[in-house]
Amino acid sequence: GAHASPAAVATDGVTLGQTVIGITGSAGLKVASGIVTAVNETKADKGESTQDSFETNIADSTLVLGSPVLNSDGAVIGMFIGDSKVISASALSALIRSITPADTQTLKATSTKSS
């Protein structure tokens, strides 16, 4: 049978007007396209800026929270977080790297208690 490969994660930031594709599967597979309508950046200490999030014109009702957003090459550029906003892949990666083993243990303990 065919083997699927994971999607690549884009390393470049997005640009205004860039085509984006959202994929969701809450009630069957849906694919929606749109463009980047705003780019939100944060200035770092060394004067460099990083893209934290961007906005798109894909209707909020089309995507569910956590839906991947891709560029036209099929690489992941972010994750839909609501109100037409998408957290960038680089910001999401930094957030994941910032989780410490202690945070992981707390999450495990919390999820065990709520089960």
BAFI-478616 format. One record per residue (C-alpha): x, y, z; residue number from 0. Coordinates in Angstrom, 3 decimals, padded with zeros to 6 digits, m for minus. Layout:
N
<atom px="X" py="Y" pz="Z" i="NUM"/>
...
//
This chain:
115
<atom px="000.000" py="000.000" pz="000.000" i="0"/>
<atom px="000.903" py="003.651" pz="m000.235" i="1"/>
<atom px="002.757" py="005.261" pz="002.635" i="2"/>
<atom px="001.986" py="008.838" pz="003.578" i="3"/>
<atom px="004.752" py="011.171" pz="004.668" i="4"/>
<atom px="004.260" py="013.875" pz="007.268" i="5"/>
<atom px="003.836" py="017.383" pz="005.898" i="6"/>
<atom px="006.923" py="019.575" pz="005.806" i="7"/>
<atom px="006.993" py="022.610" pz="008.078" i="8"/>
<atom px="007.789" py="025.863" pz="006.290" i="9"/>
<atom px="010.773" py="027.757" pz="007.664" i="10"/>
<atom px="010.009" py="031.042" pz="005.884" i="11"/>
<atom px="007.515" py="033.542" pz="007.229" i="12"/>
<atom px="004.328" py="034.484" pz="005.421" i="13"/>
<atom px="003.698" py="037.608" pz="003.362" i="14"/>
<atom px="000.621" py="039.758" pz="002.898" i="15"/>
<atom px="m001.543" py="038.424" pz="000.090" i="16"/>
<atom px="000.077" py="034.976" pz="000.167" i="17"/>
<atom px="m002.263" py="032.090" pz="m000.637" i="18"/>
<atom px="m003.039" py="029.847" pz="002.353" i="19"/>
<atom px="m004.963" py="026.579" pz="002.615" i="20"/>
<atom px="m006.816" py="025.406" pz="005.712" i="21"/>
<atom px="m007.704" py="021.758" pz="006.291" i="22"/>
<atom px="m010.241" py="020.534" pz="008.817" i="23"/>
<atom px="m012.087" py="017.323" pz="009.469" i="24"/>
<atom px="m014.671" py="017.993" pz="012.152" i="25"/>
<atom px="m017.585" py="016.825" pz="009.987" i="26"/>
<atom px="m015.857" py="015.282" pz="007.013" i="27"/>
<atom px="m012.818" py="016.624" pz="005.214" i="28"/>
<atom px="m012.987" py="020.318" pz="004.319" i="29"/>
<atom px="m010.393" py="022.317" pz="002.454" i="30"/>
<atom px="m010.592" py="026.102" pz="002.237" i="31"/>
<atom px="m008.281" py="028.618" pz="000.630" i="32"/>
<atom px="m007.701" py="032.265" pz="001.320" i="33"/>
<atom px="m004.958" py="034.832" pz="001.647" i="34"/>
<atom px="m002.872" py="036.308" pz="004.455" i="35"/>
<atom px="m004.559" py="039.591" pz="005.443" i="36"/>
<atom px="m002.271" py="040.656" pz="008.337" i="37"/>
<atom px="001.095" py="039.625" pz="009.774" i="38"/>
<atom px="001.715" py="040.086" pz="013.517" i="39"/>
<atom px="005.367" py="040.399" pz="014.511" i="40"/>
<atom px="007.218" py="040.769" pz="017.799" i="41"/>
<atom px="010.523" py="042.615" pz="018.074" i="42"/>
<atom px="013.255" py="040.596" pz="019.775" i="43"/>
<atom px="015.968" py="042.044" pz="022.028" i="44"/>
<atom px="018.501" py="042.181" pz="019.202" i="45"/>
<atom px="016.203" py="044.199" pz="016.944" i="46"/>
<atom px="015.147" py="041.170" pz="014.935" i="47"/>
<atom px="011.455" py="040.512" pz="014.486" i="48"/>
<atom px="009.681" py="037.178" pz="014.578" i="49"/>
<atom px="006.270" py="036.332" pz="013.174" i="50"/>
<atom px="004.048" py="035.227" pz="016.027" i="51"/>
<atom px="000.824" py="034.951" pz="014.102" i="52"/>
<atom px="m000.993" py="036.016" pz="011.002" i="53"/>
<atom px="m004.567" py="036.552" pz="009.952" i="54"/>
<atom px="m006.396" py="035.108" pz="006.982" i="55"/>
<atom px="m009.696" py="035.710" pz="005.238" i="56"/>
<atom px="m010.756" py="032.054" pz="005.532" i="57"/>
<atom px="m014.119" py="032.094" pz="007.331" i="58"/>
<atom px="m013.896" py="031.122" pz="011.014" i="59"/>
<atom px="m016.854" py="028.790" pz="010.555" i="60"/>
<atom px="m014.866" py="026.783" pz="007.999" i="61"/>
<atom px="m012.006" py="025.749" pz="010.306" i="62"/>
<atom px="m011.920" py="024.256" pz="013.798" i="63"/>
<atom px="m009.380" py="025.226" pz="016.438" i="64"/>
<atom px="m006.123" py="023.408" pz="015.787" i="65"/>
<atom px="m006.647" py="023.027" pz="012.036" i="66"/>
<atom px="m003.374" py="023.073" pz="010.102" i="67"/>
<atom px="m002.813" py="025.901" pz="007.646" i="68"/>
<atom px="m000.555" py="025.246" pz="004.659" i="69"/>
<atom px="001.164" py="027.299" pz="002.007" i="70"/>
<atom px="000.635" py="026.609" pz="m001.699" i="71"/>
<atom px="003.563" py="024.132" pz="m001.628" i="72"/>
<atom px="001.729" py="022.022" pz="000.976" i="73"/>
<atom px="004.074" py="022.894" pz="003.861" i="74"/>
<atom px="002.570" py="023.674" pz="007.280" i="75"/>
<atom px="002.819" py="027.392" pz="008.068" i="76"/>
<atom px="000.662" py="027.494" pz="011.169" i="77"/>
<atom px="m002.301" py="026.335" pz="013.232" i="78"/>
<atom px="m005.723" py="028.016" pz="013.336" i="79"/>
<atom px="m006.418" py="029.524" pz="016.788" i="80"/>
<atom px="m009.721" py="031.335" pz="016.158" i="81"/>
<atom px="m010.915" py="034.807" pz="015.156" i="82"/>
<atom px="m009.232" py="034.448" pz="011.732" i="83"/>
<atom px="m005.835" py="034.109" pz="013.485" i="84"/>
<atom px="m003.175" py="031.502" pz="012.874" i="85"/>
<atom px="m000.189" py="030.914" pz="015.166" i="86"/>
<atom px="002.902" py="030.678" pz="012.985" i="87"/>
<atom px="004.806" py="027.418" pz="012.709" i="88"/>
<atom px="007.932" py="029.055" pz="014.174" i="89"/>
<atom px="006.023" py="030.438" pz="017.190" i="90"/>
<atom px="004.306" py="027.090" pz="017.732" i="91"/>
<atom px="007.665" py="025.310" pz="017.548" i="92"/>
<atom px="009.184" py="027.713" pz="020.095" i="93"/>
<atom px="006.193" py="027.190" pz="022.399" i="94"/>
<atom px="006.582" py="023.404" pz="022.221" i="95"/>
<atom px="010.340" py="023.651" pz="022.907" i="96"/>
<atom px="009.627" py="025.823" pz="025.964" i="97"/>
<atom px="007.615" py="023.083" pz="027.686" i="98"/>
<atom px="009.785" py="021.596" pz="030.413" i="99"/>
<atom px="009.690" py="018.033" pz="031.749" i="100"/>
<atom px="008.062" py="019.444" pz="034.921" i="101"/>
<atom px="005.251" py="020.914" pz="032.773" i="102"/>
<atom px="004.772" py="017.521" pz="031.143" i="103"/>
<atom px="004.500" py="015.796" pz="034.539" i="104"/>
<atom px="001.917" py="018.375" pz="035.664" i="105"/>
<atom px="m000.109" py="017.786" pz="032.498" i="106"/>
<atom px="000.006" py="014.019" pz="033.019" i="107"/>
<atom px="m001.096" py="014.359" pz="036.649" i="108"/>
<atom px="m003.939" py="016.696" pz="035.708" i="109"/>
<atom px="m005.195" py="014.469" pz="032.901" i="110"/>
<atom px="m005.062" py="011.407" pz="035.194" i="111"/>
<atom px="m007.166" py="013.191" pz="037.848" i="112"/>
<atom px="m009.799" py="014.286" pz="035.321" i="113"/>
<atom px="m010.156" py="010.816" pz="033.759" i="114"/>
//
